[in-house]
Amino acid sequence: MTTFRRRVAEWRLPYLRQAVIGVPQWFPKAIIFDSPQEATMAFPHLQQPSFLLASLKADSINKPFAQRCQDLVKVIEDFPAKELHTIFPWLVESIFGSLDGILIGWNLRCLQGRMNPVEYNIAMEFLDPGGPMMKLVYKLQAEDYKFDFPVSYLPGPVKASIQERVLPDSPLYHNKVQFPPTGGLGLNLALNPFEYYIFFFALSLITQKPLPVSLHVRTSDCAYFILVDRYLSWFLPTEGSVPPPLSSSPGGTSPSPAPRTPAMPFASYGLHHTSLLKRHISHQTSVNADPASHEIWRSETLLQVFVEMWLHHYSLEMYQKMQSPHAKESFTPTEEHVLVVRLLLKHLHAFANSLKPEQASPSTHSHATSPLEEFKRAAVPRFVQQKLYLFLQHCFGHWPLDASFRAVLEMWLSYLQPWRYAPEKQAQSSDSQPRCVSEKWAPFVQENLLMYTKLFVGFLNRALRTDLVSPKNALMVFRVAKVFAQPNLAEMIQKGEQLFLEPELVIPHRQHRLFTAPTVTGSFLSPWPPAVTDASFKVKSHVYGLEGQDCKYTPMFGPEVRTLVLRLAQLITQAKQTAKSISDQCVESPAGHSFLSWLGFSPTDPNGLYPANDLDEMGQDSVRKTDEYLEKALEYLRQIFRLSEAQLAQLTFALGTTQDENGKKQLPDCIVGDDGLILTPLGRYQIINGLRRFEIEYQGDSELQPIRSYEIPSLVRALFRLSSTINRRFAGQMVALCSRDDFLGSFCRYHLTEPVLANRHLLSPVGRRQVANHARGPRLSLRFLGSYRTLLSLLLVFFVASLFCIGPLPCSLLLVLGYLLYAMAMTLLTERGKLHQL
């Protein structure tokens, strides 16, 4: 550290010489002070705060990572806040990267302990919520420094709202917007050090470029993911209270944290009406926060920043516009982004469920409740619900139809099951039956009704467009069906729908009522009806708040959704049969003709029976898993929607999934139009899922068909040119030989003509008619020599012959002789078959 102090003094020296008159030329080139404070106070009127920043920037290029972090720890401990505040923005950007994504900083999203253990441990210790970086934050927080954050890097709805001079709903932005002197351009937020640090930390997940596909990084092992978990556990504790800010100096007192600005009761979160920013800024309200709120201001800020940066990318108006098929996506989340949001949701459930039973009940609420307990009760419904719903709606409607949707699915299912993160988990029953959802969770289900019902319909629409034969897609259907089939959950959802559909006449002046427990005085009515009407009001407020007053609600247990479920049950049944057919084909194929096909003695079917599928790559185990997932999913759907066995059997029969008399699959569901067959929606689903297919064959010139994957392209082209030359030169002789009526003529016709040409049909399955015979003369085809299998078979024969001391020439003669005998026998059989046909 002495070297570092000396360097800082050397940086300051030239400026000191220029400013102080009469400095002799023998003035030393380096001044060594005992402490940084002494160096700073030597010339108080000549302080140059950029020297420290310049030195750290130089070290960031020349020194290794471990040494840089050690120097930063010393700087944070020894230097005063007056100098540290100049390096703070640069340090935050150097760690988390620039907001434009050009600088990647420490690249925490790729830093893993098993790959780079030394750098990983140093970074985690430095950025820990109790580490040096947070000490720097609190040190600057005590001096009330502010840092500018550009509005242009905020999420789309927030940025648009501020630029239109409208105050966003979140109190996070209140009293922070700063207009430039000219107005209109370059809007900034004035953030305190803690807010500035958390803003950068949260946005680094969004602004940095997505990880390349070739880089296989497990998100849960990365430093960023683990830091998010640590910050959540520290600032949103499930046990005890939030740890106090760290001391800025050894033996010193902790800095007094700034309260949230402006102070606002939790009841008003999410209900704050927007106003003009100019009016809001010109009438700055003084901060008169309750001192008790100091306890949780950091927790409140952390959650609001995470929710705003990670979820608030879609507003209700933007979501409604995105329903148009021509709408352009404004923001596309990544799988890594979704996994981090799922971590946030799981922790929020554990945080909210850590309330004691007597604290969680609204009827026991009193003014003596601590701010942390109030925050636990308000965290999910006030901060998260609306933004998460719009985020999930966008993902369900725009995420690719592939296996990566599993991340979105698990995030959704984690939010739907807060009871999984409750401290009083019920023991699993001995017969492995799913646990019954307690009635205590009915208010959560009712106040999140759209999360269950409308998103379930969105998942049904996705499932109907995916390949259910794939084990990964079958697993997703199984997971959703299993969650919704938990005992008592479907009944609670149905009860919530009944409350929403309850007529408005039951609750007059509903908008002025408070959701309080009914009292035993002042009414002859029993307390039960008021409780029901209050619950109905809550459900309606939830639905209209998320979808707007003019929304059209489709009941999950109504006829429309039931029709979708029946269609999904059809596809599940078809997918099970398809998986079984593929399995049977895979079992029979090797035993029947795989070896002969490899050697080239058995014809191959380039078209195949079924399109490519995950099952082709993963084998019999995947077939078993797919069948198991689909079987259980079908059973769960039957339980949820009370489908009878007779209905499922009738669906299977109606689909026509039985095979025809030749053992081949029927054509996809079609109707006959003027121009041929037209696919019905069911037919499209059958083709997408690989349930049925058209028989498509190559019917052109066999010599001109596309080069197959088992052929050598350059060799096929060379053999084609050679055979074309031979055919042109000896065309007359070939015709003469094939015209003979003796055995030699039959032998030549067997090798030089295509006997199947006259039997080919048109591709259209409607009104099939034979193709007009094209008079093709006899010709020689050498294309079979361009096959990998043919060449490898010849090499294998020569190798086996060499083991018996047979040279290449005798072996070739034996092969020619053997083939002549085989061809003569085939010629006789072919001629005899023609005689029988006559």
N, C-alpha and C positions, 0 to 999 in steps of 0.2 A: 504493500500500500504506500510505502514511502516513495517508490518510483512514480506512482500515480500522482501523489501530491506534488512531487517535483515537476512533473510534466505540466500540471495545471499552472504552476507558478511561471514556468517558461513561456506558456501561451500568453500570460498576462503581461510579461515583461516589456515587449516592444511597445505596447500601448501606454504603459506607465512612463517609458522614456520619452515618448512624444509629448505627453501631457505635463510632466514635471520639468520646470525650467532649471537649467544648471546642473543637470545630472552629469557627473564626470564620466569620461570614456572608460575608466577602469571599473565601472559599476558591474558587479558580477552578472554573468549570463543566467544564473539560476539562483533563485532565492528559496531556501528551504524553511518552511514554517512548521511548527510543532503540530498544528491542527488546522483543518480547513477553515474553522471560524477565525483563527488568527490571520490567515491569508486573506480572508474576506474583509476583515476589519482594518487591515493595514492602511488601505486607501479607500475609505467608504465612499468618497465622492467620485471614484474612478472605477466602480465595479463594472465588469463586463460579463454578464451572466451567460453569454454564448460560449465562453471558453470550455466549460464543463461539457456542454453538448457536443462541441467540436471534437473534444478528446474522446468522448464515448463513441462518436461516429467513426473516428479513426480506429479505435479498438475493435469495433464490430467487423472491420475488414481484416485486421491483422492478427487478432488473437483468436484462439480456439474458443468453442462455445462454453466449456466449463470455466475457463479463466474469465470470460466476459461476465458470466453470472456471478462469480465471486466478487469481481470489481463492483458490479451493480449493488450487491448486498452491502458492501462497505460504503458506497456512495449514499445509499438510502439511509444508513445508520448515522453517518458523520455529517452530511451536508444539511443545511437548513432548508425549510420549505421554500424560502425565497428563491433559491437557486434550483431546487428540484422541480418547481413548477414549470421551468423552461424546458426541461428534458421530458416531462411526462407525456405530452402528445407524441413526440418521436418514439419514446419507449413503447407506448401502447401500440403504435402502428408497426414497429419493428417486431413485436410479438405476434399480433393477430393479423398482420398484413394490411394493405391499404384498402380503402373502401371501394376503389375501382377494380380491385382484384388483380392488379399488376404485380404488387409485392405480396409474396406468400408468407412473409414473416417466419416464425418458427415451424410452420407447417404442422400444427398440432393434430390435424385430421389424419395425418399419415404416420405420426410418431407413435411407435409401439414399444412396449417394454421388452418383448422377446426378440425384436430386431435390433434395437438401439438402446440397450439397458442403461448405459451411462447417461446419455442425453435425456432419456425419458425420466429417469429419477431426478436429475437436476431440474428439468423443466417443471415437473410436478411439485417439487419442493418449493420452487420459486413462486409458482402461481397458486399454491394452496391457499384456501381462504384464511389460514393462519400464517401464511408465509410472508416473505419480504415485499412482494408486490402489493399485497393488501395493506401492509404497514405504510407503504408510500402513499396509498390512496387515503388512508386515515390521517396521515401527517398533513397532506394537502387539504383534506376536508376540514381540519381544525382551523385553517387560515381562511376559509371561505373563498377559495379560488374558483373561477368559472372558466370553462373551455367551450369554444365554439364547435358545434357539430352541424354540418351542412344538411339542410332539409332535403336536398335532392337525393340523398341516399336512404331516405326513409321508405317504408313500404308504400305501394302505389296509392291506396285510398287515403292514407295520412298525408302524403305529399300533396295530392290533389286538393284535399280539404284545406290545408294551410295556405297553399298558393291561391285559393279562392277566398281567402280571408275568413274562413269558417273554422271555428274551434273544434278539434276532434273530441270525441266523447271521452276518451281516456284522460284522467287527471294527470297522467304522466307529462303531458305537454303544457299544462297550465302555467302561465307566467314565465315561460321559457323562450317564446318566439321573439327573435330580434330582427327588426327590419334594417336594411342598410340605409345610409343617408339618402341615397337617390330613390329608394323604394322600389319594390317589385322584383328585383333580381338579387340573388345571393342571400336568400333567407337562411338564417342559422338558429339553432337552439343553444341557449346558454345553459350548459350542464355543469353540475358539481362533479368533483373527481370520481366519486363512486358511480354516478350515472354515466359519465363518459367512458369509464372502464367497462361497465356492463354492456353499454351500447355496442362498443367495438367487439367485445367477446361474443355477443349474440349474433351480430351481423356477419362475423367471419364465417359462420356456417352457410350464409346465403351468398355473400359477395364473392367468395373464392370460387375458382373454377371447379366443376365437378371432377371427381377422381377418374382417371382413365380406366377403361374397362380392363385393360391388360394388367393393371395393378390390383391384385387381389388383397384387399385390406378388410379385415373384420372390424366393423365400426365399433363394436362394444369393447374392443381391446385398445382403441386409440386414445391418446392423451386427451383430446377434446371431449370425447364422450364421458370419460371418467371424471374430468374436471366439472362437467355439467352435473354429474351425480354428486360430487363433493359439495358444490355450491348449493345445490338443492337441500342436501342433508344438513348443511351448516345454517343456512338462512331460513329454511322451512323445516324446522326440527319436528320430528314426530314425538320426541320425548324432551321434557324440560323446555327451557326458553332459548331465545337466540343469544349466542355468546356475545358479550360486549365487544366494542371495537378494541383493537390492540393498542397498547401504549405506544406513543410516538417515540419515546426515549426510555432507556432503562431507568426504572424507578419513578418515571413520570406518571402523570395521570392520563387517562384516556381522553381523547378529544370529544367534545360534546357534539353528537351527531345532529345534523340539520333535519328538522321534521319535513314531512312531505309538504309540497307546496302546490296549491293552498290546502289547508286542512279541510277535510271533507268527511262527514260521517259515512260509514259503510253502506247505510241504507240508500244513499244517493248514487252509488256507483252503478253505472249503466243506465241511469235515469236522468243524467244531466243533459239539459237541452243546449244545443249549440247556440253560439252567439257570434257577433262580428268580432274578429280579432282586434281590429283597431280600437273598438270600444273597450274591449277587455284589457288591452295593454295600456290605454290611456287612463283607465281607472284601476290601477294596480291595487289589489287587496293586500292588506297586511297579514302576515302569517301569525296567527294566534293559536297555534296547535296546542292540543292538550299535551303536557309533558309526558304523560303515559304513552303517547303515540311514538315517542322517541325509541321505544323498545323495538318497534317493528318497521321503522321507516325503510331500512335496508331490505327487509324481506318483501315489503310491498313493492319497492322499486324493482327488485330482481324479478319478481313474478310478472309485473306489468311489462318490463322490457322483453322478457322471453316471449310472452304472448303476443306483444305487438310486432316484434321482429320476425317471429316464426309462423304466426297464424294470420295476422291481419293483412293479408294480401288481396282479400276479396271483400267488397262491401255488398250489401243486399242489392243495390242497383246494378253493380257490376255482375253479380251472380245471375240476376235476371237477364241481363244482356248476353251472358255466356251461354244461355240455353239455345241461342240461335246457332245453327250448324255452320254459319259463315263467320261467327265471331272469332277473333284472333286472341290466343291466350296471352295474358299479360305476365303471368308468372307460372313457372313449371317447377314444382318441388322435386327433389331427388329422393332416392331411397334412403340415403344417409340422413337427409333432413327429416323424413318421416320417422326413422328410428329414434332420433333425438327427441322428437315431439312425443313419441310413445313413452320414452323415459320420463318426460315431464308429467304426462298424464298419470302414470302409475304412481309417481311420488306425490302428486297432488291428492290422489285418492287416499294414500296412506296418511298424508298430512291432515286432510279433513276428517278422516276416520279416527284420528288420535284424540279427538274430543271425548271427554268422559260422558257417559250416558246422561248424567244430569245436566251437562253443559250443552249437549247436542240438541236437546229438545227445546223448541222455541217457547214452549209454555213456561220454562224455567228461566227465560232470559231476564236479566236485570241489569241495571246500570253499573253494578259492581263487577260485571264481566270484564276480564282483562282484554286489551287490544289484540293480543295474540289469539285468544279464543274467538273473538269476533272475526278476525282475519281468517281463521280456519273455516268458519261457517260460511264466509262470503267468497272464498277464493274461487271455487269452481263455478257457481252460478253467476257471479258478478263479473268475473274477469275472463273466463275461458269459454263458456258455453256457446255464445253466439259466433264468435270467431272460429271456434273449432267446427261448428256445424257447416259454415260456409266453406271452410277448408276441405272438409270431408266430402261435401257435395261436389266440389270441383274435382277432387281426386277420383271419385266414383264415376264421374262423367267423362273425364279426359285421360285417365291413366291408360297406358297400352294394355291390350288384352294378352298379357303374358304372366309368367310366374312371379315377376317382381311386384305384382299387386299384393302379394302376401304381406308385405310390410304395412301397407295401408290397412289391410284387413285386420291384422293383429292390433294395430293402433286403435281402430274402431272398437274391436271386441274388448280391449283393455278398458276403454272408457265406459262401455256398457256394463261392466261387472265390478263396481266398486266394492262389493262384498268380498272379492278375492284379496283385497288389501286391508281388510278390517282386522283389528287385533284379535277379536274373538272369532277365529275361524272354526267352523264346525268340523267335527271329525268325519272322515270319509266312512260311509257305511260299509259293513263287512261284505255285502253282496255286490260291491262295486257299482252301485247305482249312483247317479249324479245327485249332488246335494240339493235340498229344497231351498229355494230363495226365500228368506225370511220376509214376513209382511212389513217389517220395519223399513224395507227398501222401496215400498210402494210409492212414497212421495218422490223419491229420486226418479223412478221410472216414469211417473206421471209428469214431472217437471222437465223431463228429457224425452218426451214422447216421440218427437220427430227423429231423434237419434236412433230410436228403435225401429219405427215404422217406415218412414220415408226412405231411410238409408237401406233398410232391408229390401224394399222394392227396387232401389237402385242396384243392389247386389243381384237380385233375381234377373234383371235385364242384362247384366254383365254375364252371369252364368249361362244364360240362354245363347250367348254368342261365343262361348269358349269351347275348346275341345275337351270334353269331360273324360275322354279315354286317357288323357295325360294324367299320370299320378299326381302331379303338382296341382292341377286344376281340380281334380277330384278331392284332394285334401282340403282345399279352400271351401268347397261346398260342404264337406263334412264338418269343418270347424264351425261354420256359421250355423248349420243345423243343430250341432251339439249344444252350442251356447243358448240358442233360443228354445231348445227343448228342455232346459233345466226346469224341474218341477216348480210350478206356481208362477213362473215368469210370464208365460203366455197369458195366464189369467190376469196378471197385473197390467199387462199391455192392453188387453181387451177392456179392462176396467177404465184405464186412462182414456181410451177411445170413446167409451160411453160417456165419461165426464165431459169430453170435448163436444160431443154431439148433443149434449143436454140442452134443451131450449133455453133461450135467454130470459124468458118470462119468470123463471124460477128465482132469479137474483136481481131484483130492482136496485138501481143506483150502485151497481157493483164497483164502478171505478173509484168510489169514495170510501170503500170499506178497507179495513185493516185486517191482516191475516192473524188474528189473535184467537186464543182458545176460547170457546164459548163459556159463558158464566151461568151460574144457576139462578141468578136473579134477573128480574126485569123482563121475563118472557115465560109464557106458558109452554113454549115449544121445548122439546127435548133437545139436548145438546147435539145429537147426531146429525139432524138435517143441516144446521149451519156449517158443520165441519165438511159435509159433502159439497155444499155450495161453494165454500171457500176453495176446496180442492178443484172444483170445476173452473172457478175463476183463474186459478193458477195455471191449469192446463191450457185454457184459452189464451191467457196472456203469453204463455210460452210459445204456442203455435203462431199467433199473430205477430209476436215480436220477432220471430225468426223468418217467417214467410211473408209478412205483410197482411194488411187487413183484407185484401181481396184474394187471398190464397184459396185454392180448391184442394181440400184434403181428401185423399183416397184411403179409406180404412184398410188396415193391414188384414183384417179378417172379413173384408167385404168380398163381393163376387169377382171384381176385377183382379184383385191380387190372388184370389183362389184359382182363377183361370191360369195365371202365370205359374203358380205352384204346380198345377196339373201338367202343364207343358214341361216344366223342369223334371217332373217325375217321369214323363215320357222319355225325355232325353237321357235320364239316368238309366232307365231300363234298356234303352238302345245301346248306350255306351257299355253297359255290362256285357251285353251279347257280343258287341264288337270286340271288346277286350278278350272274351273267351274264344272268338273265332281266330283272332291274331295269335293267341296262345296255342290253339290247336294247329294252326299253320306252322308255327315255329317248331312245334314238336314233331310234326310229320315230315317237314321238309328235309332235315338232315338225314333221317332214316330212309327216306325214299330215294332221292336222286342228287343229293348235294355233292357226293364224291364224283359221280359221273359227269355232273355239270361242270365241276372244277376241271376235270380232265378234257372237257369239250365234247363228250359223247352224248350229252343230253341237251336238248334245246332249252334255252333260258327264256323266261318271260320278262321282257324289259319293262312291261307296264305294271306288273305286280298286282296283287289282289287288293291292297289297302294303301293309302297314302302314308308318307313318312310320319312317325309318331315316336314319342318318348319310349314307348314299349319296345320298339325295334332296337334301341340302344341299351336298355336296362334289363331286359330279359324277363324270366318267369317271375322273379321276386316282385317286379313292378306290376305285373299282371295281378298277382295275388293282392298287393296293396290296393291297387285301383278297385278291384272287386270288393274288397273289405270296406274301403272308404265309401263307395257308392251304396253298398248295401246298408250300412249304418246311417248314411245321410237320408236314404229313402225312408228308413224306419223313423228317424227323428222328424222328418217332414210329416209323416203320417200322424205322429203324436201331436205335433204343434197344431195342425189344421184339421185334426180328427178325420182323416181320410180312411175309408173302409178298404178292406182287402178286395172286396168286389170291384170297387172303383179302379184300383190299381190293375187288377186282372183285365178289366174291360179296356183300360188304356193300352195295355200291352197287346191285346188282340187287335185293337183298332189301328195300331201303327203298322200292321202288316210286316212284322219283323221276321216271320217265318220264311224259310228258304224255299225256293221253287224246286221243281222236280229234278233239275240238274245240279242242285247243291250250290247254285250261285245266288248272290244277293239280287234282290229286285232293284229296279231303277228307282232313283229318287222320286219323291212325290211331285208330279207334274200335271199340267193340263195341256190339251192339244189346242194350239192356236193356228192361225193362217200360215205362219212361217215355221211351224214345227212345234216342238215341246217348249212350254214355258214353266219355269220352276215356281212352285208355290213357296210361301214362307217356311212351311215345314220341310220342303225339299232343300231349301238353302241350309237350314239347320242340320239336316241329315248329311249334306256334303261337307259342311264346316267341321262337323264332329266325326267325320270318317265313317258314318253309319251306312251310307249307300254311295254308289258311284256309277257313272256311265262307263261302259266298256269301250275304251278308246284304244285303237290299235294303229300301228303304222301301216298304211296301205299303198305307199308309193313304191318306187323302184328300190329294191333291197340294197342295191349298190350305192344308192345316193342317200340312204337314211343317215341321220346324225351319228357321229362317232360316239360310241358308248364308253362308259367309264372303265370297262375292262379291256379296252383296245388302246394300242399305241398310235396316236394321231399321225405322226410323221410316217410310220410304216404303213398304215392304212392308205394314206394318200399315194405313197410310192407304189404299192401293190395295185391300186386302182389304175394308175397310169400304165403300168406294165400289162395288166389284163386288157385294158382298152386297146392298147397297141396290138396285142395278139389277136383280139377279136376282129379288129379292122383288117388285119393282114390275112387271116385265115377264115374269114366269114363264109366264103363259098364252100370250102372243104367241110366246115362244121355243118352247114345245111345239108350237104350231100350225105354225110355220115348219119345224121339224125333222120334222114328220109328212108333209110334202108329198113326192110322188114325183118331182117334176121337178128340174131343175138347181138351182133356188133352195133346195130342201130339202136337196140334197146339200151345197151350199155352206154352209148353216147347220150341218148336222150335223158337217162337218169342223172348224168353229170352236167349236162349243158343246158337244160331247160328248167323252168320253174313250174312244177305241177300244181301248185296251190294258187296260181294267179287267177285262174278262171273261177275259183270258188269264193273269192273275196266279195264283200258286200259294202254298201255305202255306210258311212258313219252314223247317219240318222237312224234312231231306233224306230221311227215311224215310217211305215210304207217302205220297208227294206226291199231293194231290188238289186239284182246282180250287176256288177260293174261290167261295162262293155269290154270285151276282150281286146286288149291292145296286142297287135301282132308283133311280138318280140322274137327275133331269131335266136338261135342257140348262141350261147356265149360262155366264156370261161370266167369263173369268179375265184380270185385268190385272197379275198378279204379274210377268210378264216385264219390265214397265217399271221395276221396282225393282232391276234388276241393274245393277251398275257397268258391265258390258260393253255392255249395251244403250244406256245413256245416253252412254257414251264413243263408241260407234259412231255415234250420231246426231250428236253434236258434231263428229265427224270428217267426216261427210257434209256437214254445214252449212258447215264450214270449207273443204272442197274446192270446194263449190258457190260460195262467196264468191269464190274465186280466178277463177272463170269468170263473175263478175258476175251470179250468180243469187241473188236475194234469198231471205229465209226462207220467205215465202209460196209463191212458185213452187216452191221446193225441197220444201216439205211436200206440195204437190199432186203433184209428180213421185214422191215416196216412196209416197204413197197409191195412185197409179196403178200404180206398179211392183209394189206388194204385191198389188193386186187381180189383176193378170195372173198373178203367182206362185201366189196362192191358187186361182185358177180352174184353172190347170194341175194343181196338186196334187189338186184335187177330182176332175178327170177321171181322173187316174191311180189315185186311191183307189177310185173306183167301178168302174173296169176291173179292178182287183185283186180286188174282191169278186166280180165276175162269174166270174173265172177260178176262184176258190175254190169257187163253187157248181157 
